[in-house]
Amino acid sequence: MIFLMRSAAVYGIDALLVDIEVNLRQAAENDQSPNITIVGLPDTAVRESRERIRAAINNSGYFFPIQKITVNLAPADVRKEGASFDLPSALGILGANGDLTNGQAIENTLSVGELSLDGRVRPIRGALSIALAARENGITNILVPEENAREAAVVQGVNVFPIRDLRQAANLVQDLDSGGTTTVTPLKLDIAELKSGENKYRVDFNEVRGQQTAKRALEVASAGGHNILFIGPPGSGKTMLAKRLPTILPPLEFEEALEITKIHSVAGLTGKSGLVVERPFKSPHHTVSQAGLIGGGSIPKPGEVSLAHLGVLFLDELPEFARSVLEVLRQPMEDKSVTISRAASSLTFPANFTLVASMNPCPCGYFGSSRECKCSPIQIQRYVGKISGPLMDRIDIHIDVPAVKFNELRGKDVPAGDSSDTVRERVIKARETQLARFSGDGVYSNSAMSPKQIRKFCELDADSEMLLEKAMQRQGLSARAHDRILKVARTIADLEGSESVQSSHISEAINYRSLDRNYWT
């Protein structure tokens, strides 16, 4: 007898439907092959599921068939990975053995889950991607582990049933097929309630004492989606500033939250929250490898740049990162995506992040500060030279973060500054101006402007032209740095509500490039 169950496999951040066909046949007298044979390019985890399925069925009170069992995972030319096929395979064996009926409802039901030996269903990765694939293919019902239910229920238009064990899943499939009352009710989530938890940060922008220039630069970076580098001695507040950038970024749209949740779901980082409603902030250690930062592995998984998608990637102590690791950032910073190619497949992960980096001005950290620097010019040059010119060109804003003065630190006669909510309002207004400007062009911030758009929206008067020309000649800036200055100037103009880019905007944007590598040398 042949019985069909539906399931899905995750590839990259998307899912592909998989049909699980189970066939029972009588074994010949001299047939010494295993009782269960799994075909369809299964990996080791899928092949090992034979013993998990056998134990789960027996320990759930069902009779495991003595016939030869063939489980086919279709399409057969796509490699199947992971333990998420345990539950649908076990249900298929029960159906082929006569414990379940194969009706119309089975074809509209998809199930995923790893089985324990006692029949409990364990969580899997990529539940959100699987739910989206089910909705796109017209599947009505999804059976997922309880731990993944909230994540899958974010997708509207499908019935998500949280499953605790194999017996519960079998009873539910039988009820769905018979059209009777189900033992488990679909989980429904209030999306508005989920999103009510956004923008509730434990830190605030006004907690940073002093550093008005750095806070202004961070506001500009947030408004235009620009990458930023902080340079200053230890304890000047570089990390403190970086951790408060998410608090002034615009709130996530629902589709953006879905996109972030898909990536975190594939990486197994969603937990029980269901939907990621805050922009991610990722801060990898400087010992991170290329695969850890960009993504990779024999089974490609998203790296830190993808986990920071639509959020912030913070690289503290930038020169301490391996040069080869930093250089792989150049392509995703330009293309906003990462393509990982292997012999069997090529996967693309989104990587539209805002880079925030920090570094000391020299190895000891005190060059240019009130404390004595013990580094020689050669040591300083070697330290700064760890960051290549092409990478530095891709960072729009370089800002000096000096040590905080005592009066500013204690708040004596010095205002605390604007709160995160106040700054975010200005940022949102500037972003709305940019969205209206680039309507229909697929561009959402000034940092993503093409050369054609730069020429169109960043026209300069004679004074601005002369100012920019002198800056490029004196600092030896590249053509890419020229475009970055114009993009930052356009953002500054948007924050001030100016229709055109003025010389004051160009001057401020040039000051944000004053620590360019050519200037240091």
ZATORVEX-949327 format. One record per atom (N, C-alpha, C): residue in three letters; x, y, z. Coordinates in steps of 0.05 Angstrom, whole numbers, plus 5000, padded with zeros to 4 digits. Example, Ala and Ser with C-alpha at 12.3 -4.5 7.8 and 13.67 -1.06 7.14 Angstrom:
ALA526448865156
ALA524649105156
ALA526449345156
SER525749555142
SER527349795143
SER525850015157
***
This chain:
MET501749765000
MET500050005000
MET501850255000
ILE501050454985
ILE502550704984
ILE500950924999
PHE502351085014
PHE501151305029
PHE502851545025
LEU501551785022
LEU502952035015
LEU502652235038
MET504852355046
MET504852575065
MET506352815053
ARG505653055061
ARG507053295051
ARG508853405073
SER511253505064
SER513053625083
SER514553845067
ALA516753955079
ALA518254165065
ALA521054165076
ALA522954255059
ALA525754285066
ALA526654565061
VAL528454665079
VAL529354935077
VAL532054945062
TYR532155125042
TYR534655165026
TYR535255465027
GLY537455535039
GLY537955825043
GLY535955935063
ILE534356125055
ILE532256235073
ILE529456175062
ASP529356015041
ASP526755945029
ASP526355645032
ALA523855555028
ALA523155275032
ALA522055155006
LEU522554895003
LEU521554744980
LEU519854514990
LEU517454484978
LEU515654264986
LEU516853994979
VAL516453804996
VAL517453534992
VAL515153334996
ASP514753164977
ASP512752944980
ASP514052704992
ILE512852595013
ILE513952355025
ILE512052125019
GLU513051945002
GLU511451704993
GLU512451465009
VAL510651325021
VAL511351085037
VAL509950845024
ASN511550635019
ASN510550385007
ASN511250145024
LEU509249975029
LEU509649725044
LEU509549485025
ARG511349295028
ARG511249055012
ARG512248815028
GLN511348575020
GLN512248335034
GLN515148275026
ALA516748195046
ALA519548135041
ALA519847855031
ALA521747815012
ALA522447545003
ALA523847385025
GLU523847125023
GLU524946965045
GLU527847015049
ASN529347065028
ASN532247105030
ASN533047405030
ASP531147585034
ASP531647875034
ASP532747955062
GLN535348025063
GLN536548105088
GLN536948415090
SER535748565072
SER536048855072
SER534648975097
PRO535349225104
PRO533949355127
PRO530949375124
ASN529549385146
ASN526649395146
ASN525649655133
ILE527149875137
ILE526350135125
ILE528550225107
THR527750295083
THR529650415063
THR528650695056
ILE530450895058
ILE529751165052
ILE531351245027
VAL529951335006
VAL531151424981
VAL530351704976
GLY531751834957
GLY531252114950
GLY533352304959
LEU535952214957
LEU538252374965
LEU538052464995
PRO537752285014
PRO537752355042
PRO540552395053
ASP540952575071
ASP543552595084
ASP543652415108
THR545752425124
THR546152245146
THR543952275167
ALA543152525173
ALA540952565193
ALA538352435184
VAL537752445158
VAL535352325148
VAL535552025149
ARG537851915141
ARG538151615141
ARG537951505170
GLU539051655189
GLU538851565217
GLU536051585229
SER534251715215
SER531551735225
SER530051475226
ARG531151265213
ARG529851005213
ARG529450905242
GLU531550915258
GLU531350815285
GLU529650995303
ARG529751265298
ARG528051445314
ARG525151395308
ILE524551355282
ILE521751305274
ILE520751045286
ARG522350835284
ARG521550575295
ARG520850585325
ALA522750715340
ALA522350735369
ALA519950905375
ALA519551135361
ALA517351315366
ALA514651185361
ILE514451035340
ILE511950895334
ILE511250685355
ASN513250525362
ASN512750315383
ASN512050435410
ASN513450655418
ASN513050775444
ASN510550955444
SER509351005422
SER506851155421
SER504350975421
GLY504750725423
GLY502450535425
GLY501550425398
TYR503150455377
TYR502350355351
TYR504050105345
PHE503049955325
PHE504449715317
PHE506249775293
PHE508849725296
PHE510649785273
PHE510449555253
PRO509949615228
PRO509549395208
PRO512049225205
ILE511548965199
ILE513748775195
ILE514548765165
GLN512948885148
GLN513548885120
GLN515949065114
LYS517049035090
LYS519149215080
LYS517949485074
ILE519249695083
ILE518249965080
ILE520150125063
THR519150255043
THR520750435026
THR519550715029
VAL521250905037
VAL520451185040
VAL521851345018
ASN520351475001
ASN521551634979
ASN520951924985
LEU523152084984
LEU522952374988
LEU523252514961
ALA520952614951
ALA520952734924
ALA520753034926
PRO522153184908
PRO523553094884
PRO526252954891
ALA526852744876
ALA529152574883
ALA531852694876
ASP531852914860
ASP534453024852
ASP535353254869
VAL533953304892
VAL534653514910
VAL535453384937
ARG537753464947
ARG538753334972
ARG537053414996
LYS536353225012
LYS534653265036
LYS536453265061
GLU536153475077
GLU537953505100
GLU536353555125
GLY537353455148
GLY536053515174
GLY534153305182
ALA533153335207
ALA531353135219
ALA528453225218
SER527753425202
SER524953525202
SER523053325188
PHE524153125174
PHE522452935159
PHE521552705177
ASP522452695203
ASP521652475220
ASP518652445223
LEU517352665231
LEU514452655236
LEU512852575211
PRO513152705188
PRO511552625165
PRO512252335156
SER514652245159
SER515351975152
SER513951775170
ALA513951835196
ALA512551655215
ALA509551655209
LEU508351885203
LEU505551895196
LEU504951745171
GLY506851755151
GLY506451605127
GLY506551305132
ILE508351215149
ILE508450925156
ILE505850835169
LEU504851005188
LEU502250935201
LEU500050925180
GLY500051115161
GLY497951105141
GLY498150865123
ALA500550795115
ALA500950565098
ALA500250305112
ASN500450305138
ASN499750065154
ASN496750055161
GLY495250265153
GLY492350255157
GLY491450405181
ASP493250535196
ASP492350685220
ASP491250955212
LEU491751055189
LEU490651305179
LEU489451265152
THR487551435145
THR486351425118
THR487651635101
ASN487751575075
ASN489151755056
ASN486951905040
GLY485952125052
GLY483752275039
GLY484752535028
GLN482852705020
GLN483452955007
GLN484853145027
ALA484053125053
ALA485253305073
ALA488253255077
ILE489153015072
ILE491952955075
ILE493653105055
GLU492553145031
GLU494053285010
GLU494353585017
ASN492553685034
ASN492553965042
ASN493854005069
THR495253805079
THR496453815105
THR499453765103
LEU501053945115
LEU503953925115
LEU504853895143
SER506853725147
SER507953675174
SER510953675174
VAL512153775196
VAL515053775200
VAL515553725229
GLY517853605235
GLY518553565263
GLY520553335267
GLU522253365286
GLU524153155293
GLU522852995316
LEU523152725315
LEU521952545334
LEU524052465355
SER523152455380
SER524752335401
SER523952035402
LEU525551875417
LEU525051595418
LEU522351535432
ASP521451705449
ASP518851665463
ASP516451775448
GLY516951885424
GLY514751995408
GLY514352285410
ARG515752425428
ARG515452715429
ARG516652855404
VAL515553085397
VAL516353225373
VAL518153455381
ARG520553455371
ARG522553665377
ARG522553885356
PRO523454125364
PRO523354355345
PRO525254325322
ILE524754475301
ILE526354475277
ILE527054765270
ARG528754805250
ARG529455065240
ARG527855135215
GLY527355395211
GLY526055485187
GLY523055455186
ALA521755455209
ALA518855415210
ALA517355635194
LEU518355885196
LEU517056105183
LEU517256075152
SER519655995143
SER519955955114
SER518155735104
ILE517855525120
ILE516155295113
ILE513255385111
ALA512355545131
ALA509655645131
ALA509055825107
LEU510955985099
LEU510656155076
LEU510455995050
ALA512155785048
ALA512055605025
ALA509355455023
ALA508355375046
ALA505755235047
ALA503555425037
ARG503555675046
ARG501455865037
ARG501655915007
GLU504155944997
GLU504455994968
GLU503555764951
ASN503655514962
ASN502755284947
ASN499955194954
GLY498455354968
GLY495655294973
GLY495155084993
ILE497055025010
ILE496654825032
ILE495254955055
THR493154835066
THR491554955086
THR492554915114
ASN493454675121
ASN494054595148
ASN497054535151
ILE498254625173
ILE501054575179
ILE501254465207
LEU502654235210
LEU503154115236
LEU506154175242
VAL506554325264
VAL509354395272
VAL509754345301
PRO512154305310
PRO512654275339
PRO511654515355
GLU510954465380
GLU509854685397
GLU511754915398
GLU514354865400
GLU516355085402
GLU516455265378
ASN515555155355
ASN515655315330
ASN512955425322
ALA510955385338
ALA508155455330
ALA507855755327
ARG508755905346
ARG508456195345
ARG509856315320
GLU512156215315
GLU513656305291
GLU512156255265
ALA511056005262
ALA509655945238
ALA506956085236
ALA505656135260
ALA503056265260
ALA503156555252
VAL505556675250
VAL505756945240
VAL504656965211
VAL504856745196
VAL503856745169
VAL500856725169
GLN499456915157
GLN496556915156
GLN495656755132
GLY493356625135
GLY492156465113
GLY492556175115
VAL493956075135
VAL494255785139
VAL493555715168
ASN492755465173
ASN492055375200
ASN494555235211
VAL495655345232
VAL498055245245
VAL497255095270
PHE497854825270
PHE497154665293
PHE499754595309
PRO499954675334
PRO502254595350
PRO502054305359
ILE504154155354
ILE504153865359
ILE506053805382
ARG505153635401
ARG506753555423
ARG508153285419
ASP506653095407
ASP507852825404
ASP506552695380
LEU507552455373
LEU506652315349
LEU503752225351
ARG502852135374
ARG500052045376
ARG498152275372
GLN498852505383
GLN497152745379
GLN497052825349
ALA499352805336
ALA499452865307
ALA497752675291
ALA497952415298
ALA496352215283
ALA493352255287
ASN492552315312
ASN489752365317
ASN488752615302
LEU490452815301
LEU489653065287
LEU489353015258
VAL491252865245
VAL491052805217
VAL488552655211
GLN487852465228
GLN485452305225
GLN482952485227
ASP482952665246
ASP480552845249
ASP480353035225
LEU482553135215
LEU482453315192
LEU481353165168
ASP482152915165
ASP481252765141
ASP478352685143
SER477352635168
SER474552555171
SER472652785172
GLY473853025175
GLY472153265176
GLY470853305203
GLY471753155224
GLY470653185250
GLY471953405266
THR471253415292
THR472453615310
THR475353535316
THR477053725313
THR479953665317
THR480653685347
THR482553525355
THR483453525383
THR485253765389
VAL486353895368
VAL488054125372
VAL486954355356
THR486754585368
THR485754825353
THR488054975341
PRO487655095317
PRO489855245304
PRO490655485322
LEU493155545321
LEU494155775336
LEU493856035320
LYS492656225332
LYS492256485319
LYS493756705335
LEU495156865321
LEU496657085334
LEU495557355326
ASP495657545345
ASP494957815340
ASP497457965332
ILE497758025306
ILE500158155296
ILE500558425309
ALA498358575313
ALA498658835326
ALA499758805354
GLU498958595368
GLU500058555395
GLU503058485394
LEU503758325374
LEU506658255371
LEU508258505366
LYS507358675348
LYS508858915341
LYS508859125363
SER507059095383
SER507059285405
SER509559275422
GLY511059055419
GLY513559035435
GLY515859165422
GLU515559295398
GLU517859415385
GLU518559685397
ASN521059765393
ASN522060025402
ASN522060055432
LYS522059825447
LYS522259835476
LYS525059755484
TYR526859945482
TYR529659895487
TYR530359965516
ARG532459835526
ARG533259885553
ARG535260115555
VAL536260205532
VAL538160425531
VAL536960655516
ASP538060895520
ASP537061135508
ASP539361315499
PHE538861465478
PHE540861635466
PHE541861855486
ASN540061955503
ASN540862165521
ASN542562075544
GLU543061815546
GLU544861705567
GLU547861765560
VAL548361825535
VAL551161885526
VAL551762175533
ARG553662215550
ARG554462485559
ARG556462595539
GLY556162855532
GLY557962975514
GLY557762855486
GLN559962865471
GLN560162735445
GLN557962835426
GLN557463095426
GLN555363205409
GLN555963165379
THR558463195372
THR559163155343
THR558762865335
ALA559462675352
ALA559162395346
ALA556162325345
LYS554562435363
LYS551662375363
LYS550362495338
ARG551262725330
ARG550262845305
ARG550962665281
ALA553462565280
ALA554262385258
ALA552662125259
LEU551962025282
LEU550361785284
LEU547561835275
GLU546462065280
GLU543862135270
GLU543862155239
VAL545962275228
VAL546162285199
VAL546362005187
ALA547961835200
ALA548261555190
ALA545661405191
SER544061445212
SER541461315214
SER539561415194
ALA539561675189
ALA537661795170
ALA538161705141
GLY540661665134
GLY541261595106
GLY542161315102
GLY542361155124
GLY543360875121
GLY546260855115
HIS547861045126
HIS550661065120
HIS552360895140
ASN554560785130
ASN556460645147
ASN558160855162
ILE558960785186
ILE560360985203
ILE562660855218
LEU564761005222
LEU567160905237
LEU567761105259
PHE567861005284
PHE568661175307
PHE571561125313
ILE573061345318
ILE575961325324
ILE576461495349
GLY577461355370
GLY577961505395
GLY579361325415
PRO580261455437
PRO581661295458
PRO579761115473
PRO580860935489
PRO579060755505
PRO577360915524
GLY574860825527
GLY573160955547
GLY571861215538
SER572061285512
SER570861535503
SER567961505495
GLY566861265494
GLY564061225489
GLY563361115462
LYS565360995448
LYS564860895421
LYS562760665421
THR563260475438
THR561360245440
THR558660335450
MET558660515469
MET556160615480
MET554460755458
LEU555760905441
LEU554361035419
LEU553260825399
ALA554960625392
ALA554060425373
ALA551660265382
LYS551560195408
LYS549360035418
LYS546760195419
ARG546860455416
ARG544460615416
ARG543460685388
LEU544860595368
LEU543960655340
LEU541260525334
PRO540760265342
PRO538160155336
PRO535860315348
THR536260455370
THR534160605383
THR533160845368
ILE534760935348
ILE533961165332
ILE533361095303
LEU533560835296
LEU532760745270
LEU529760735267
PRO528660775243
PRO525760755239
PRO524660485247
PRO522260465257
PRO521060205265
PRO520760035240
LEU520659775245
LEU520459575223
LEU517659565212
GLU517459545186
GLU514959475173
GLU514459175177
PHE511959085173
PHE511358805178
PHE512958625159
GLU513058705134
GLU514558535114
GLU517558525121
GLU518658745131
GLU521458745140
GLU521858555163
ALA519958565182
ALA520058385206
ALA519958095197
LEU518258035177
LEU518157765167
LEU520857675154
GLU522057855139
GLU524557795126
GLU526757735146
ILE526857905167
ILE528857855188
ILE528357595203
THR525757545209
THR525057295223
THR525757055207
LYS525457055181
LYS526156835164
LYS529156765167
ILE530856965167
ILE533756915169
ILE534356805197
HIS533256925218
HIS533756825245
HIS532556545249
SER530356485236
SER529156225239
SER530956015227
VAL532056065203
VAL533855875191
VAL536355825208
ALA537256035222
ALA539556005240
ALA538855895267
GLY536255855272
GLY535355745298
GLY535455945321
LEU535056205315
LEU535356415335
LEU532856555342
THR530456455333
THR528056605338
THR526956555366
GLY527456315377
GLY526356255403
GLY523356225402
LYS521956305424
LYS519056285426
LYS517656545420
SER519056755412
SER517857015408
SER516057025384
GLY516656865364
GLY514956855340
GLY515757045319
LEU515957305325
LEU516557505304
LEU518657695316
VAL520757745300
VAL522857935308
VAL521758215302
VAL521358375322
VAL520158635319
VAL522158865323
GLU524658795330
GLU526659005333
GLU528958955313
ARG530059175305
ARG532359155286
ARG534659005300
PRO535858815286
PRO537958655299
PRO540558825303
PHE541958755324
PHE544558875330
PHE546558645334
LYS548358605316
LYS550258385317
LYS553058505322
SER554458385341
SER557158475348
SER559058235350
PRO559958135327
PRO561757895328
PRO564457965340
HIS565757765353
HIS568357805364
HIS570457825342
HIS572657955348
HIS574657995326
HIS576057735317
THR575557515332
THR576657255323
THR574857115303
VAL572657235295
VAL570757105277
VAL572157025250
SER571356805239
SER572456715213
SER570856835190
GLN571856795166
GLN570456895142
GLN567656765140
ALA567556495145
ALA564956355143
ALA563056455165
GLY564156515189
GLY562356615210
GLY561256885204
LEU562857055191
LEU561957325185
LEU560157335160
ILE560957205139
ILE559457215114
ILE557456995112
GLY557956765124
GLY556256525121
GLY557756315105
GLY556856065108
GLY558155855093
GLY557855585108
GLY559755415104
GLY559555145114
GLY558854945092
SER559054685098
SER558354485078
SER555354515071
ILE553754575091
ILE550954645087
ILE550754945092
PRO550755115072
PRO551055405076
PRO548855515095
LYS549855655115
LYS548055795135
LYS548756085135
PRO546856255142
PRO547356545142
PRO549456625163
GLY551156815156
GLY553156915175
GLY552257165189
GLU554057305203
GLU553357535219
GLU552257765201
VAL553357795177
VAL552358015160
VAL549457975152
SER548557725149
SER545757665142
SER544057685167
LEU545057595190
LEU543557615215
LEU543157905223
ALA544858085213
ALA544558375218
ALA542958515196
HIS541658365178
HIS540158475156
HIS537958665167
LEU537858905155
LEU536059125163
LEU536659225191
GLY538959165201
GLY539759255228
GLY542559355228
VAL544059305249
VAL546759415253
VAL548759195257
LEU550959215243
LEU553259035247
LEU555459205259
PHE556159135284
PHE558159295299
PHE560759135301
LEU562859255290
LEU565559135291
LEU567259295310
ASP567459205335
ASP569059345354
ASP572059275351
GLU573859475355
GLU576659435351
GLU577259335323
LEU576559485303
LEU576659405275
LEU579359305266
PRO581559425274
PRO584159325264
PRO584959055275
GLU583558965296
GLU584158705308
GLU582958475292
PHE581158525274
PHE580058325257
PHE582158245236
ALA582157995228
ALA583957905207
ALA583358065181
ARG585458145167
ARG585058305143
ARG583458145122
SER583857895120
SER582257735101
SER579357725108
VAL578657745134
VAL575857745142
VAL574658015135
LEU576158235139
LEU575058495133
LEU574658535103
GLU576358415087
GLU576158455058
GLU573658325046
VAL572758115059
VAL570257985048
VAL567858155053
LEU568058365069
LEU565758545074
LEU565258725050
ARG567258765032
ARG566958965011
ARG564658904993
GLN564258654985
GLN562158594966
GLN559358614978
PRO558858515002
PRO556158545014
PRO555558835020
MET557559005027
MET557059285032
MET556059425007
GLU556959334984
GLU556059454959
GLU553459334949
ASP553259064949
ASP551058934936
ASP548658874955
LYS549058904981
LYS546958865001
LYS546058575001
SER547758384992
SER547058104992
SER549657944991
VAL549457684999
VAL551757514998
VAL551057254984
THR552657174964
THR552256934949
THR554456734957
ILE553556494967
ILE555356284976
ILE555156054956
SER557256004942
SER557255794921
SER558655544930
ARG557455324926
ARG558555064932
ARG558254884907
ALA559554654907
ALA559454484883
ALA556554404877
ALA554954354898
ALA552254254894
ALA550154474889
SER550654714900
SER548654924898
SER549855194903
SER548355404897
SER549155674903
SER546855814916
LEU547355924940
LEU545156054956
LEU545856344960
THR543756514960
THR544056804964
THR542556884989
PHE543957015008
PHE542757115032
PHE542757425032
PRO540657545041
PRO540557845042
PRO542557945063
ALA543758175059
ALA545658295077
ALA545558595076
ASN543258715079
ASN542959005078
ASN543159115106
PHE545659155115
PHE546159235142
PHE547459515143
THR547359645166
THR548859885171
THR551359815187
LEU553659865175
LEU556159795189
LEU556960025208
VAL557459945233
VAL558560125253
VAL561160005263
ALA563360135260
ALA565960035268
ALA567260235287
SER568960125304
SER570460295323
SER573360205324
MET575160395330
MET577960325332
MET579360535349
ASN581660455360
ASN583360645373
ASN585160785352
PRO586161025358
PRO587861165339
PRO590661045336
CYS591460875355
CYS594060755354
CYS594060505371
PRO596160335371
PRO596160095387
PRO595660135417
CYS596860345429
CYS596460395457
CYS593760535462
GLY592660665442
GLY590060785444
GLY589961085450
TYR592261215456
TYR592161485466
TYR593461695448
PHE593861625423
PHE594961825404
PHE592962055400
GLY593962295404
GLY592262535401
GLY590562595425
SER590762445447
SER589162505471
SER590962635492
SER589762695515
SER591262825536
SER593362645549
ARG593062385546
ARG595062205558
ARG597362165538
GLU599562085548
GLU601962055532
GLU601761805514
CYS602361835489
CYS602361605470
CYS605161495468
LYS605461235472
LYS608061105471
LYS608660965445
CYS607061015425
CYS607360885399
CYS609061045380
SER610760915365
SER612361055345
SER610661105320
PRO611561295303
PRO610061345278
PRO609761095261
ILE611760925261
ILE611660675245
ILE609560485256
GLN609360465283
GLN607360295295
GLN604560395289
ILE604260665291
ILE601660775285
ILE600860725256
GLN602760765237
GLN602260715209
GLN601560425204
ARG603060245217
ARG602459955213
ARG599659885224
TYR598960005247
TYR596459945259
TYR594060045242
VAL594360285232
VAL592260405215
VAL592160255188
GLY594460165179
GLY594660025153
GLY593359755152
LYS592459655175
LYS591059405175
LYS588359425161
ILE587359665159
ILE584759715145
ILE585459815117
SER584559675097
SER585259745069
SER583759995060
GLY584960135040
GLY583660365029
GLY580960305016
PRO580660085001
PRO577960024989
PRO575859985010
LEU576459865033
LEU574459835054
LEU573860105067
MET575960265071
MET575460525083
MET573760705065
ASP574160675039
ASP572460825020
ASP569560765023
ARG568860525031
ARG566060435033
ARG564760515059
ILE566360635077
ILE565260745102
ILE564761045098
ASP562261125098
ASP561561395090
ASP562561605110
ILE562361535136
ILE562961735157
ILE565161635175
HIS567361795178
HIS569461745197
HIS569361965217
ILE568961905243
ILE568562115262
ILE570362075287
ASP571562285295
ASP573362275319
ASP571662285344
VAL572262115363
VAL570862105389
VAL572862155411
PRO573262405419
PRO575262465439
PRO574362375467
ALA576262375486
ALA575562315514
ALA573562515525
VAL571662425541
VAL569562605552
VAL570762765575
LYS570063025575
LYS571063205596
LYS569463155621
PHE570563235644
PHE569363175670
PHE566663315672
ASN566463565665
ASN563863705667
ASN561663575651
GLU562363475627
GLU560463345610
GLU559663075622
LEU561562935633
LEU561062675645
LEU559262695669
ARG559662895686
ARG557962935709
ARG555463085704
GLY555163195679
GLY552663335672
GLY552463615684
LYS554663725692
LYS554563995704
LYS554464205682
ASP552364365682
ASP551964585663
ASP552064485634
VAL551564225630
VAL551564115603
VAL548863965598
PRO547264035579
PRO544763895574
PRO545263605566
ALA543363435573
ALA543663145568
ALA543363085538
GLY542063255523
GLY541563195495
GLY538863075490
ASP538163035465
ASP535562925457
ASP535362635464
SER532962545469
SER532462255474
SER532362105448
SER532361845450
SER532161685426
SER529561735410
ASP527361775425
ASP524861815411
ASP524862075395
THR526162285406
THR526262545392
THR528062515367
VAL530262385370
VAL532062355347
VAL530762185326
ARG529361965335
ARG528061785315
ARG525961935299
GLU524562125311
GLU522562275296
GLU523862425273
ARG526162545278
ARG527562695256
ARG528562495235
VAL529562265244
VAL530462065225
VAL528161965208
ILE525861905220
ILE523561805205
ILE522762015184
LYS522662265191
LYS521962475173
LYS523862485149
ALA526462465154
ALA528462465132
ALA528062215115
ARG527561995127
ARG527161745111
ARG524661765094
GLU522561885104
GLU520161925088
GLU520662105064
THR522362315068
THR523162485045
THR524562315024
GLN526362135032
GLN527861975013
GLN526061774999
LEU524061655014
LEU522261465001
LEU520561604979
ALA519761854985
ALA518262004965
ALA519962074941
ARG522562134946
ARG524362204924
ARG524961964906
PHE525361734918
PHE526061494902
PHE523761314896
SER521361414897
SER518961254893
SER519061104867
GLY518860834868
GLY518860664844
GLY521560584834
ASP523660694846
ASP526360624837
ASP527660394852
GLY526260294872
GLY527460074888
GLY529660154907
VAL529860414912
VAL531860524931
VAL530460644955
TYR531460584979
TYR530060665003
TYR531660855021
SER534160915014
SER535761105029
SER537861225012
ASN538961455021
ASN540961595005
ASN543461425000
SER544061255019
SER546561105017
SER546560914993
ALA544160844984
ALA543860654961
ALA543560784934
MET543861054933
MET543561194907
MET545561094887
SER544661074862
SER546361004840
SER547761264830
PRO549961234813
PRO551261474802
PRO549361654787
LYS547461534773
LYS545461694758
LYS543761854777
GLN542961734799
GLN541261874819
GLN542862084834
ILE545462034838
ILE547162234851
ILE547262494834
ARG547662454808
ARG547762694790
ARG545062834790
LYS542962694793
LYS540262814791
LYS539462964816
PHE540062834840
PHE539062944865
PHE541163084881
CYS543563094872
CYS545763234888
CYS547063444871
GLU545563604857
GLU546663824841
GLU547864034860
LEU550264144852
LEU551664334869
LEU551964604856
ASP551964814873
ASP552465074863
ASP555465124860
ALA556365354851
ALA559165404846
ALA560865384872
ASP559865494894
ASP561365484919
ASP561665204929
SER559565044926
SER559764764935
SER561764604917
GLU561664664891
GLU563464524873
GLU566364584880
MET566964844885
MET569664914892
MET570564794919
LEU568764784938
LEU569464664964
LEU570064364962
LEU568464234946
LEU568863944942
LEU571463884927
GLU571964054907
GLU574464014891
GLU576964044908
LYS576964254925
LYS579364294943
LYS579664064962
ALA577463964973
ALA577663744992
ALA578763494979
MET577963434954
MET578963194941
MET581963224934
GLN582763464927
GLN585563504920
GLN587363484945
ARG586463614967
ARG588163624991
ARG588263355005
GLN586063205006
GLN585962955021
GLN586362715003
GLY586662754977
GLY587162534959
GLY584862334958
LEU582362434959
LEU580062254960
LEU579562124934
SER578461884934
SER577861724910
SER575161804899
ALA574561704875
ALA571961754863
ALA569661644880
ARG570161414893
ARG568161304911
ARG567661484935
ALA569861594946
ALA569561784968
ALA568062034960
HIS568462124935
HIS566962344924
HIS563962294925
ASP563162054916
ASP560361984916
ASP559261964944
ARG560861854962
ARG559961824990
ARG559462105003
ILE561262294997
ILE560862565007
ILE558162684998
LEU557562644972
LEU555062754961
LEU552662614974
LYS552862354979
LYS550662214991
LYS550162305020
VAL552362345035
VAL552062445062
VAL550962725062
ALA551962895044
ALA550963165042
ALA547963175036
ARG547062995019
ARG544262975013
ARG542562905037
THR543662725054
THR542262645078
THR542162885098
ILE544363025100
ILE544363265118
ILE542263465109
ALA542063505083
ALA540063685072
ALA537263585078
ASP536863325077
ASP534163215083
ASP533463255113
LEU535463225130
LEU534963275159
LEU534163565164
GLU535263745148
GLU534564025152
GLU532164115135
GLY531063935120
GLY528763995103
GLY529364165079
SER531864155070
SER532764315047
SER532364165021
GLU531264305001
GLU530764174975
GLU533364134960
SER535364304963
SER537864284949
SER540164254968
VAL542364154958
VAL544764114974
VAL546364374975
GLN546764484998
GLN548164745001
GLN551064695009
SER552664905008
SER555564885014
SER555964805043
SER554164885061
SER554364805089
SER554064505093
HIS552364385076
HIS551964095077
HIS554463955067
ILE555564055045
ILE558063945034
ILE560263965054
SER560464195068
SER562664235087
SER562464035110
GLU559963995120
GLU559663805142
GLU560263515133
ALA559463445109
ALA560063185098
ALA563063135094
ILE564463345086
ILE567363325083
ILE568763285110
ASN567663425130
ASN568863385157
ASN568563095167
TYR566462965157
TYR566162685165
TYR568062495150
ARG569662605131
ARG571662455117
ARG574462545125
SER574662715145
SER577262835152
SER579262625163
LEU578262395172
LEU579962185182
LEU580361975161
ASP580162045136
ASP580661855115
ASP583461755116
ARG583961515106
ARG586561385109
ARG588861555097
ASN588261695074
ASN590361855062
ASN591162095081
TYR589262185096
TYR589762405115
TYR591562305138
TRP590962065148
TRP592561955170
TRP595561925162
THR595961835138
THR598661785130
THR600262045126
***
